[in-house]
Amino acid sequence: MVEYCVYWLENGAPMHEVFSNLAAAEMYSCAIRGKENVEWVEVSEEEAIDLDELKDMFPDDFCGV
């Protein structure tokens, strides 16, 4: 499963937000770029962890979850 992350520096502090589709991430990144004190913005495509797949791989580690 793919997710799209927007990373930015605002007043020197690292920030991020996660989106399920690229269009939403791009729109958000445009809004962030327009803010004052934003030094850098990047959109990244990342592979999300599938918890069901992990549960199948390690059933003893997911007791009652």
All heavy atoms as a GROMACS GRO file, in nm:
protein
  520
    1MET      N    1   0.084  -0.117   0.000
    1MET     CA    2   0.000   0.000   0.000
    1MET      C    3   0.090   0.125   0.000
    1MET      O    4   0.184   0.133   0.075
    1MET     CB    5  -0.088  -0.002   0.124
    1MET     CG    6  -0.178   0.113   0.139
    1MET     SD    7  -0.287   0.072   0.276
    1MET     CE    8  -0.350   0.226   0.319
    2VAL      N    9   0.057   0.220  -0.082
    2VAL     CA   10   0.137   0.342  -0.095
    2VAL      C   11   0.068   0.456  -0.023
    2VAL      O   12  -0.055   0.468  -0.025
    2VAL     CB   13   0.156   0.378  -0.244
    2VAL    CG1   14   0.226   0.511  -0.260
    2VAL    CG2   15   0.233   0.268  -0.315
    3GLU      N   16   0.147   0.540   0.042
    3GLU     CA   17   0.096   0.663   0.101
    3GLU      C   18   0.188   0.776   0.059
    3GLU      O   19   0.302   0.753   0.018
    3GLU     CB   20   0.084   0.652   0.253
    3GLU     CG   21   0.215   0.626   0.324
    3GLU     CD   22   0.195   0.599   0.472
    3GLU    OE1   23   0.083   0.572   0.517
    3GLU    OE2   24   0.297   0.602   0.544
    4TYR      N   25   0.138   0.896   0.068
    4TYR     CA   26   0.213   1.014   0.024
    4TYR      C   27   0.233   1.105   0.144
    4TYR      O   28   0.137   1.143   0.211
    4TYR     CB   29   0.138   1.085  -0.089
    4TYR     CG   30   0.118   0.992  -0.206
    4TYR    CD1   31   0.004   0.915  -0.216
    4TYR    CD2   32   0.216   0.979  -0.302
    4TYR    CE1   33  -0.014   0.826  -0.321
    4TYR    CE2   34   0.199   0.891  -0.408
    4TYR     CZ   35   0.085   0.815  -0.416
    4TYR     OH   36   0.069   0.727  -0.520
    5CYS      N   37   0.358   1.137   0.170
    5CYS     CA   38   0.393   1.218   0.286
    5CYS      C   39   0.443   1.355   0.241
    5CYS      O   40   0.520   1.364   0.146
    5CYS     CB   41   0.501   1.149   0.368
    5CYS     SG   42   0.450   0.986   0.427
    6VAL      N   43   0.397   1.457   0.309
    6VAL     CA   44   0.447   1.592   0.287
    6VAL      C   45   0.534   1.626   0.406
    6VAL      O   46   0.490   1.617   0.521
    6VAL     CB   47   0.331   1.694   0.274
    6VAL    CG1   48   0.385   1.834   0.254
    6VAL    CG2   49   0.238   1.656   0.159
    7TYR      N   50   0.660   1.658   0.378
    7TYR     CA   51   0.755   1.698   0.481
    7TYR      C   52   0.791   1.844   0.459
    7TYR      O   53   0.805   1.888   0.346
    7TYR     CB   54   0.882   1.614   0.471
    7TYR     CG   55   0.862   1.467   0.494
    7TYR    CD1   56   0.852   1.379   0.386
    7TYR    CD2   57   0.854   1.416   0.622
    7TYR    CE1   58   0.833   1.244   0.406
    7TYR    CE2   59   0.835   1.280   0.644
    7TYR     CZ   60   0.826   1.194   0.536
    7TYR     OH   61   0.807   1.061   0.556
    8TRP      N   62   0.806   1.920   0.568
    8TRP     CA   63   0.849   2.059   0.554
    8TRP      C   64   0.915   2.107   0.683
    8TRP      O   65   0.902   2.046   0.787
    8TRP     CB   66   0.732   2.148   0.514
    8TRP     CG   67   0.628   2.175   0.617
    8TRP    CD1   68   0.621   2.285   0.698
    8TRP    CD2   69   0.515   2.094   0.651
    8TRP    NE1   70   0.510   2.277   0.780
    8TRP    CE2   71   0.442   2.160   0.753
    8TRP    CE3   72   0.467   1.972   0.606
    8TRP    CZ2   73   0.328   2.107   0.809
    8TRP    CZ3   74   0.352   1.919   0.661
    8TRP    CH2   75   0.285   1.988   0.762
    9LEU      N   76   0.990   2.217   0.669
    9LEU     CA   77   1.048   2.285   0.784
    9LEU      C   78   0.974   2.416   0.803
    9LEU      O   79   0.963   2.496   0.711
    9LEU     CB   80   1.196   2.316   0.760
    9LEU     CG   81   1.292   2.198   0.767
    9LEU    CD1   82   1.432   2.244   0.731
    9LEU    CD2   83   1.291   2.135   0.904
   10GLU      N   84   0.921   2.434   0.921
   10GLU     CA   85   0.849   2.557   0.954
   10GLU      C   86   0.909   2.615   1.081
   10GLU      O   87   0.908   2.549   1.185
   10GLU     CB   88   0.700   2.527   0.973
   10GLU     CG   89   0.616   2.650   0.990
   10GLU     CD   90   0.467   2.621   0.986
   10GLU    OE1   91   0.427   2.508   0.950
   10GLU    OE2   92   0.392   2.713   1.018
   11ASN      N   93   0.964   2.734   1.069
   11ASN     CA   94   1.036   2.797   1.181
   11ASN      C   95   1.147   2.706   1.232
   11ASN      O   96   1.172   2.698   1.353
   11ASN     CB   97   0.941   2.834   1.295
   11ASN     CG   98   0.846   2.945   1.257
   11ASN    OD1   99   0.886   3.040   1.190
   11ASN    ND2  100   0.722   2.933   1.298
   12GLY      N  101   1.210   2.632   1.142
   12GLY     CA  102   1.320   2.543   1.179
   12GLY      C  103   1.277   2.409   1.235
   12GLY      O  104   1.361   2.323   1.263
   13ALA      N  105   1.147   2.386   1.253
   13ALA     CA  106   1.097   2.260   1.310
   13ALA      C  107   1.048   2.167   1.198
   13ALA      O  108   0.973   2.210   1.111
   13ALA     CB  109   0.983   2.288   1.406
   14PRO      N  110   1.092   2.041   1.201
   14PRO     CA  111   1.044   1.946   1.099
   14PRO      C  112   0.898   1.910   1.124
   14PRO      O  113   0.857   1.885   1.237
   14PRO     CB  114   1.135   1.825   1.117
   14PRO     CG  115   1.187   1.836   1.256
   14PRO     CD  116   1.188   1.982   1.293
   15MET      N  117   0.820   1.908   1.017
   15MET     CA  118   0.677   1.876   1.024
   15MET      C  119   0.646   1.773   0.915
   15MET      O  120   0.720   1.759   0.818
   15MET     CB  121   0.593   2.002   0.999
   15MET     CG  122   0.636   2.124   1.079
   15MET     SD  123   0.590   2.114   1.250
   15MET     CE  124   0.423   2.167   1.242
   16HIS      N  125   0.533   1.702   0.930
   16HIS     CA  126   0.490   1.611   0.824
   16HIS      C  127   0.340   1.585   0.834
   16HIS      O  128   0.278   1.603   0.938
   16HIS     CB  129   0.567   1.480   0.829
   16HIS     CG  130   0.521   1.386   0.937
   16HIS    ND1  131   0.557   1.401   1.068
   16HIS    CD2  132   0.439   1.279   0.932
   16HIS    CE1  133   0.500   1.305   1.140
   16HIS    NE2  134   0.427   1.229   1.059
   17GLU      N  135   0.285   1.543   0.722
   17GLU     CA  136   0.143   1.505   0.712
   17GLU      C  137   0.135   1.391   0.612
   17GLU      O  138   0.209   1.388   0.514
   17GLU     CB  139   0.061   1.625   0.666
   17GLU     CG  140  -0.087   1.607   0.677
   17GLU     CD  141  -0.136   1.611   0.821
   17GLU    OE1  142  -0.089   1.694   0.900
   17GLU    OE2  143  -0.222   1.528   0.854
   18VAL      N  144   0.046   1.295   0.635
   18VAL     CA  145   0.034   1.176   0.550
   18VAL      C  146  -0.100   1.177   0.477
   18VAL      O  147  -0.203   1.208   0.536
   18VAL     CB  148   0.048   1.047   0.635
   18VAL    CG1  149   0.034   0.923   0.548
   18VAL    CG2  150   0.180   1.047   0.710
   19PHE      N  151  -0.097   1.138   0.347
   19PHE     CA  152  -0.216   1.136   0.263
   19PHE      C  153  -0.225   1.003   0.189
   19PHE      O  154  -0.123   0.941   0.161
   19PHE     CB  155  -0.212   1.251   0.160
   19PHE     CG  156  -0.210   1.386   0.225
   19PHE    CD1  157  -0.091   1.444   0.263
   19PHE    CD2  158  -0.329   1.453   0.250
   19PHE    CE1  159  -0.090   1.568   0.325
   19PHE    CE2  160  -0.328   1.576   0.312
   19PHE     CZ  161  -0.208   1.634   0.349
   20SER      N  162  -0.346   0.963   0.156
   20SER     CA  163  -0.365   0.837   0.084
   20SER      C  164  -0.358   0.854  -0.067
   20SER      O  165  -0.347   0.755  -0.139
   20SER     CB  166  -0.499   0.774   0.122
   20SER     OG  167  -0.605   0.862   0.089
   21ASN      N  168  -0.363   0.980  -0.116
   21ASN     CA  169  -0.350   0.997  -0.262
   21ASN      C  170  -0.261   1.116  -0.293
   21ASN      O  171  -0.248   1.211  -0.214
   21ASN     CB  172  -0.487   1.009  -0.330
   21ASN     CG  173  -0.561   1.134  -0.294
   21ASN    OD1  174  -0.518   1.244  -0.326
   21ASN    ND2  175  -0.672   1.118  -0.223
   22LEU      N  176  -0.198   1.110  -0.408
   22LEU     CA  177  -0.099   1.209  -0.449
   22LEU      C  178  -0.160   1.347  -0.469
   22LEU      O  179  -0.099   1.448  -0.431
   22LEU     CB  180  -0.028   1.163  -0.576
   22LEU     CG  181   0.080   1.254  -0.631
   22LEU    CD1  182   0.189   1.279  -0.528
   22LEU    CD2  183   0.139   1.195  -0.758
   23ALA      N  184  -0.280   1.354  -0.526
   23ALA     CA  185  -0.342   1.485  -0.552
   23ALA      C  186  -0.361   1.564  -0.422
   23ALA      O  187  -0.332   1.683  -0.416
   23ALA     CB  188  -0.476   1.466  -0.623
   24ALA      N  189  -0.407   1.497  -0.318
   24ALA     CA  190  -0.428   1.564  -0.189
   24ALA      C  191  -0.294   1.610  -0.131
   24ALA      O  192  -0.284   1.720  -0.077
   24ALA     CB  193  -0.500   1.472  -0.092
   25ALA      N  194  -0.193   1.526  -0.142
   25ALA     CA  195  -0.060   1.562  -0.091
   25ALA      C  196  -0.004   1.683  -0.165
   25ALA      O  197   0.053   1.774  -0.104
   25ALA     CB  198   0.034   1.443  -0.102
   26GLU      N  199  -0.020   1.685  -0.298
   26GLU     CA  200   0.030   1.798  -0.378
   26GLU      C  201  -0.044   1.927  -0.343
   26GLU      O  202   0.017   2.033  -0.331
   26GLU     CB  203   0.016   1.768  -0.526
   26GLU     CG  204   0.112   1.661  -0.577
   26GLU     CD  205   0.256   1.707  -0.584
   26GLU    OE1  206   0.284   1.827  -0.569
   26GLU    OE2  207   0.343   1.621  -0.604
   27MET      N  208  -0.175   1.919  -0.326
   27MET     CA  209  -0.253   2.039  -0.290
   27MET      C  210  -0.209   2.091  -0.153
   27MET      O  211  -0.192   2.212  -0.134
   27MET     CB  212  -0.403   2.010  -0.291
   27MET     CG  213  -0.458   1.994  -0.430
   27MET     SD  214  -0.638   1.988  -0.449
   27MET     CE  215  -0.702   1.936  -0.296
   28TYR      N  216  -0.188   2.001  -0.059
   28TYR     CA  217  -0.145   2.041   0.074
   28TYR      C  218  -0.006   2.104   0.068
   28TYR      O  219   0.020   2.205   0.134
   28TYR     CB  220  -0.145   1.920   0.167
   28TYR     CG  221  -0.127   1.956   0.312
   28TYR    CD1  222  -0.234   2.002   0.387
   28TYR    CD2  223  -0.004   1.943   0.375
   28TYR    CE1  224  -0.220   2.035   0.521
   28TYR    CE2  225   0.012   1.976   0.508
   28TYR     CZ  226  -0.096   2.022   0.581
   28TYR     OH  227  -0.082   2.055   0.712
   29SER      N  228   0.083   2.045  -0.011
   29SER     CA  229   0.218   2.100  -0.022
   29SER      C  230   0.216   2.241  -0.081
   29SER      O  231   0.294   2.327  -0.039
   29SER     CB  232   0.310   2.009  -0.104
   29SER     OG  233   0.279   2.014  -0.241
   30CYS      N  234   0.126   2.266  -0.173
   30CYS     CA  235   0.112   2.402  -0.229
   30CYS      C  236   0.066   2.500  -0.122
   30CYS      O  237   0.116   2.613  -0.115
   30CYS     CB  238   0.014   2.402  -0.345
   30CYS     SG  239   0.078   2.324  -0.493
   31ALA      N  240  -0.027   2.458  -0.038
   31ALA     CA  241  -0.074   2.545   0.069
   31ALA      C  242   0.038   2.573   0.169
   31ALA      O  243   0.053   2.687   0.216
   31ALA     CB  244  -0.194   2.481   0.139
   32ILE      N  245   0.116   2.473   0.201
   32ILE     CA  246   0.227   2.489   0.295
   32ILE      C  247   0.332   2.585   0.237
   32ILE      O  248   0.386   2.670   0.308
   32ILE     CB  249   0.292   2.352   0.327
   32ILE    CG1  250   0.194   2.266   0.405
   32ILE    CG2  251   0.423   2.368   0.402
   32ILE    CD1  252   0.155   2.321   0.539
   33ARG      N  253   0.360   2.571   0.108
   33ARG     CA  254   0.460   2.659   0.045
   33ARG      C  255   0.421   2.806   0.056
   33ARG      O  256   0.506   2.893   0.058
   33ARG     CB  257   0.478   2.621  -0.102
   33ARG     CG  258   0.561   2.498  -0.122
   33ARG     CD  259   0.581   2.469  -0.272
   33ARG     NE  260   0.663   2.350  -0.290
   33ARG     CZ  261   0.616   2.228  -0.305
   33ARG    NH1  262   0.485   2.207  -0.305
   33ARG    NH2  263   0.697   2.125  -0.320
   34GLY      N  264   0.291   2.833   0.064
   34GLY     CA  265   0.244   2.970   0.072
   34GLY      C  266   0.250   3.030   0.212
   34GLY      O  267   0.225   3.150   0.229
   35LYS      N  268   0.282   2.949   0.312
   35LYS     CA  269   0.286   3.000   0.449
   35LYS      C  270   0.418   3.074   0.476
   35LYS      O  271   0.521   3.044   0.416
   35LYS     CB  272   0.274   2.884   0.549
   35LYS     CG  273   0.137   2.822   0.553
   35LYS     CD  274   0.130   2.707   0.650
   35LYS     CE  275   0.141   2.756   0.793
   35LYS     NZ  276   0.129   2.648   0.891
   36GLU      N  277   0.411   3.167   0.568
   36GLU     CA  278   0.530   3.239   0.609
   36GLU      C  279   0.615   3.148   0.697
   36GLU      O  280   0.564   3.062   0.768
   36GLU     CB  281   0.487   3.362   0.688
   36GLU     CG  282   0.596   3.464   0.708
   36GLU     CD  283   0.543   3.591   0.771
   36GLU    OE1  284   0.438   3.640   0.727
   36GLU    OE2  285   0.609   3.639   0.864
   37ASN      N  286   0.745   3.165   0.693
   37ASN     CA  287   0.841   3.091   0.775
   37ASN      C  288   0.856   2.944   0.736
   37ASN      O  289   0.904   2.864   0.816
   37ASN     CB  290   0.808   3.102   0.923
   37ASN     CG  291   0.811   3.244   0.972
   37ASN    OD1  292   0.899   3.321   0.935
   37ASN    ND2  293   0.714   3.281   1.053
   38VAL      N  294   0.814   2.906   0.615
   38VAL     CA  295   0.836   2.769   0.567
   38VAL      C  296   0.962   2.772   0.480
   38VAL      O  297   0.971   2.846   0.384
   38VAL     CB  298   0.715   2.717   0.487
   38VAL    CG1  299   0.748   2.586   0.417
   38VAL    CG2  300   0.596   2.699   0.579
   39GLU      N  301   1.059   2.690   0.519
   39GLU     CA  302   1.189   2.692   0.454
   39GLU      C  303   1.202   2.590   0.340
   39GLU      O  304   1.279   2.610   0.248
   39GLU     CB  305   1.299   2.664   0.557
   39GLU     CG  306   1.297   2.760   0.674
   39GLU     CD  307   1.384   2.713   0.788
   39GLU    OE1  308   1.489   2.653   0.762
   39GLU    OE2  309   1.346   2.736   0.904
   40TRP      N  310   1.130   2.478   0.351
   40TRP     CA  311   1.150   2.368   0.257
   40TRP      C  312   1.026   2.279   0.260
   40TRP      O  313   0.968   2.257   0.366
   40TRP     CB  314   1.275   2.292   0.302
   40TRP     CG  315   1.295   2.157   0.244
   40TRP    CD1  316   1.348   2.127   0.123
   40TRP    CD2  317   1.266   2.031   0.305
   40TRP    NE1  318   1.353   1.992   0.105
   40TRP    CE2  319   1.303   1.932   0.217
   40TRP    CE3  320   1.210   1.996   0.427
   40TRP    CZ2  321   1.287   1.798   0.246
   40TRP    CZ3  322   1.195   1.862   0.455
   40TRP    CH2  323   1.234   1.764   0.364
   41VAL      N  324   0.984   2.228   0.143
   41VAL     CA  325   0.868   2.137   0.134
   41VAL      C  326   0.902   2.026   0.036
   41VAL      O  327   0.959   2.050  -0.070
   41VAL     CB  328   0.741   2.211   0.085
   41VAL    CG1  329   0.624   2.114   0.075
   41VAL    CG2  330   0.707   2.327   0.176
   42GLU      N  331   0.865   1.903   0.071
   42GLU     CA  332   0.888   1.788  -0.018
   42GLU      C  333   0.771   1.691  -0.007
   42GLU      O  334   0.719   1.667   0.103
   42GLU     CB  335   1.016   1.717   0.024
   42GLU     CG  336   1.047   1.593  -0.057
   42GLU     CD  337   1.174   1.525  -0.011
   42GLU    OE1  338   1.275   1.594   0.009
   42GLU    OE2  339   1.170   1.402   0.006
   43VAL      N  340   0.729   1.634  -0.120
   43VAL     CA  341   0.629   1.528  -0.122
   43VAL      C  342   0.702   1.398  -0.153
   43VAL      O  343   0.780   1.391  -0.247
   43VAL     CB  344   0.519   1.555  -0.228
   43VAL    CG1  345   0.421   1.439  -0.233
   43VAL    CG2  346   0.447   1.685  -0.199
   44SER      N  347   0.675   1.297  -0.074
   44SER     CA  348   0.743   1.169  -0.088
   44SER      C  349   0.641   1.055  -0.097
   44SER      O  350   0.544   1.052  -0.023
   44SER     CB  351   0.834   1.147   0.033
   44SER     OG  352   0.891   1.020   0.031
   45GLU      N  353   0.664   0.963  -0.191
   45GLU     CA  354   0.582   0.843  -0.202
   45GLU      C  355   0.650   0.734  -0.120
   45GLU      O  356   0.766   0.705  -0.139
   45GLU     CB  357   0.571   0.800  -0.347
   45GLU     CG  358   0.487   0.675  -0.367
   45GLU     CD  359   0.479   0.633  -0.512
   45GLU    OE1  360   0.422   0.707  -0.592
   45GLU    OE2  361   0.532   0.525  -0.543
   46GLU      N  362   0.574   0.674  -0.028
   46GLU     CA  363   0.633   0.574   0.061
   46GLU      C  364   0.544   0.451   0.071
   46GLU      O  365   0.422   0.460   0.057
   46GLU     CB  366   0.656   0.635   0.199
   46GLU     CG  367   0.749   0.754   0.192
   46GLU     CD  368   0.780   0.814   0.327
   46GLU    OE1  369   0.749   0.750   0.430
   46GLU    OE2  370   0.837   0.924   0.328
   47GLU      N  371   0.606   0.340   0.095
   47GLU     CA  372   0.534   0.215   0.112
   47GLU      C  373   0.485   0.206   0.256
   47GLU      O  374   0.563   0.217   0.350
   47GLU     CB  375   0.627   0.097   0.081
   47GLU     CG  376   0.557  -0.034   0.063
   47GLU     CD  377   0.468  -0.039  -0.060
   47GLU    OE1  378   0.499   0.025  -0.161
   47GLU    OE2  379   0.367  -0.111  -0.053
   48ALA      N  380   0.354   0.192   0.274
   48ALA     CA  381   0.296   0.183   0.408
   48ALA      C  382   0.306   0.041   0.460
   48ALA      O  383   0.306  -0.055   0.384
   48ALA     CB  384   0.150   0.227   0.404
   49ILE      N  385   0.313   0.027   0.589
   49ILE     CA  386   0.317  -0.104   0.653
   49ILE      C  387   0.176  -0.161   0.660
   49ILE      O  388   0.083  -0.094   0.707
   49ILE     CB  389   0.376  -0.095   0.794
   49ILE    CG1  390   0.521  -0.048   0.788
   49ILE    CG2  391   0.364  -0.226   0.867
   49ILE    CD1  392   0.581  -0.017   0.924
   50ASP      N  393   0.157  -0.282   0.611
   50ASP     CA  394   0.028  -0.349   0.616
   50ASP      C  395   0.024  -0.433   0.744
   50ASP      O  396   0.091  -0.535   0.755
   50ASP     CB  397   0.011  -0.438   0.493
   50ASP     CG  398  -0.125  -0.504   0.486
   50ASP    OD1  399  -0.197  -0.505   0.589
   50ASP    OD2  400  -0.159  -0.556   0.378
   51LEU      N  401  -0.052  -0.388   0.844
   51LEU     CA  402  -0.056  -0.457   0.972
   51LEU      C  403  -0.114  -0.598   0.962
   51LEU      O  404  -0.073  -0.688   1.036
   51LEU     CB  405  -0.134  -0.375   1.074
   51LEU     CG  406  -0.069  -0.242   1.113
   51LEU    CD1  407  -0.158  -0.168   1.213
   51LEU    CD2  408   0.069  -0.263   1.172
   52ASP      N  409  -0.208  -0.620   0.871
   52ASP     CA  410  -0.262  -0.755   0.853
   52ASP      C  411  -0.154  -0.850   0.803
   52ASP      O  412  -0.148  -0.966   0.844
   52ASP     CB  413  -0.380  -0.754   0.757
   52ASP     CG  414  -0.503  -0.687   0.818
   52ASP    OD1  415  -0.517  -0.693   0.942
   52ASP    OD2  416  -0.583  -0.631   0.743
   53GLU      N  417  -0.069  -0.802   0.714
   53GLU     CA  418   0.041  -0.884   0.662
   53GLU      C  419   0.140  -0.916   0.774
   53GLU      O  420   0.186  -1.029   0.786
   53GLU     CB  421   0.110  -0.810   0.548
   53GLU     CG  422   0.217  -0.892   0.479
   53GLU     CD  423   0.278  -0.816   0.362
   53GLU    OE1  424   0.203  -0.755   0.284
   53GLU    OE2  425   0.401  -0.820   0.350
   54LEU      N  426   0.172  -0.817   0.856
   54LEU     CA  427   0.260  -0.842   0.970
   54LEU      C  428   0.200  -0.941   1.068
   54LEU      O  429   0.269  -1.027   1.122
   54LEU     CB  430   0.292  -0.712   1.042
   54LEU     CG  431   0.392  -0.619   0.976
   54LEU    CD1  432   0.405  -0.491   1.056
   54LEU    CD2  433   0.527  -0.686   0.961
   55LYS      N  434   0.069  -0.930   1.090
   55LYS     CA  435   0.000  -1.022   1.181
   55LYS      C  436   0.009  -1.166   1.130
   55LYS      O  437   0.029  -1.259   1.208
   55LYS     CB  438  -0.146  -0.979   1.196
   55LYS     CG  439  -0.222  -1.051   1.300
   55LYS     CD  440  -0.353  -0.979   1.324
   55LYS     CE  441  -0.467  -1.075   1.315
   55LYS     NZ  442  -0.596  -1.012   1.334
   56ASP      N  443  -0.004  -1.184   0.998
   56ASP     CA  444   0.008  -1.317   0.940
   56ASP      C  445   0.150  -1.371   0.953
   56ASP      O  446   0.170  -1.490   0.974
   56ASP     CB  447  -0.033  -1.315   0.792
   56ASP     CG  448  -0.182  -1.290   0.773
   56ASP    OD1  449  -0.258  -1.308   0.870
   56ASP    OD2  450  -0.220  -1.252   0.661
   57MET      N  451   0.248  -1.281   0.941
   57MET     CA  452   0.388  -1.323   0.949
   57MET      C  453   0.432  -1.353   1.092
   57MET      O  454   0.513  -1.443   1.116
   57MET     CB  455   0.479  -1.214   0.890
   57MET     CG  456   0.465  -1.197   0.740
   57MET     SD  457   0.548  -1.049   0.678
   57MET     CE  458   0.715  -1.074   0.727
   58PHE      N  459   0.377  -1.277   1.188
   58PHE     CA  460   0.417  -1.290   1.328
   58PHE      C  461   0.294  -1.298   1.418
   58PHE      O  462   0.266  -1.208   1.497
   58PHE     CB  463   0.501  -1.169   1.369
   58PHE     CG  464   0.621  -1.145   1.281
   58PHE    CD1  465   0.618  -1.046   1.185
   58PHE    CD2  466   0.735  -1.224   1.294
   58PHE    CE1  467   0.727  -1.023   1.101
   58PHE    CE2  468   0.845  -1.201   1.212
   58PHE     CZ  469   0.840  -1.101   1.116
   59PRO      N  470   0.217  -1.407   1.408
   59PRO     CA  471   0.090  -1.416   1.482
   59PRO      C  472   0.104  -1.410   1.634
   59PRO      O  473   0.018  -1.357   1.703
   59PRO     CB  474   0.032  -1.551   1.439
   59PRO     CG  475   0.146  -1.628   1.383
   59PRO     CD  476   0.245  -1.528   1.332
   60ASP      N  477   0.216  -1.456   1.689
   60ASP     CA  478   0.234  -1.455   1.833
   60ASP      C  479   0.259  -1.314   1.889
   60ASP      O  480   0.244  -1.291   2.008
   60ASP     CB  481   0.351  -1.546   1.874
   60ASP     CG  482   0.322  -1.691   1.844
   60ASP    OD1  483   0.202  -1.727   1.835
   60ASP    OD2  484   0.419  -1.770   1.828
   61ASP      N  485   0.299  -1.223   1.803
   61ASP     CA  486   0.328  -1.086   1.847
   61ASP      C  487   0.206  -0.996   1.846
   61ASP      O  488   0.213  -0.880   1.886
   61ASP     CB  489   0.436  -1.023   1.758
   61ASP     CG  490   0.571  -1.092   1.776
   61ASP    OD1  491   0.590  -1.156   1.881
   61ASP    OD2  492   0.655  -1.083   1.685
   62PHE      N  493   0.092  -1.046   1.798
   62PHE     CA  494  -0.029  -0.965   1.787
   62PHE      C  495  -0.142  -1.024   1.870
   62PHE      O  496  -0.252  -1.042   1.825
   62PHE     CB  497  -0.074  -0.954   1.639
   62PHE     CG  498   0.014  -0.863   1.559
   62PHE    CD1  499   0.131  -0.908   1.503
   62PHE    CD2  500  -0.022  -0.731   1.540
   62PHE    CE1  501   0.213  -0.824   1.428
   62PHE    CE2  502   0.058  -0.645   1.466
   62PHE     CZ  503   0.177  -0.693   1.410
   63CYS      N  504  -0.113  -1.054   1.994
   63CYS     CA  505  -0.212  -1.114   2.083
   63CYS      C  506  -0.326  -1.016   2.109
   63CYS      O  507  -0.307  -0.909   2.164
   63CYS     CB  508  -0.147  -1.151   2.215
   63CYS     SG  509  -0.008  -1.264   2.197
   64GLY      N  510  -0.444  -1.050   2.066
   64GLY     CA  511  -0.562  -0.971   2.094
   64GLY      C  512  -0.573  -0.841   2.017
   64GLY      O  513  -0.658  -0.760   2.045
   65VAL      N  514  -0.487  -0.817   1.921
   65VAL     CA  515  -0.493  -0.691   1.845
   65VAL      C  516  -0.577  -0.710   1.723
   65VAL      O  517  -0.572  -0.804   1.654
   65VAL     CB  518  -0.350  -0.644   1.805
   65VAL    CG1  519  -0.360  -0.520   1.718
   65VAL    CG2  520  -0.269  -0.618   1.927
   0.00000   0.00000   0.00000
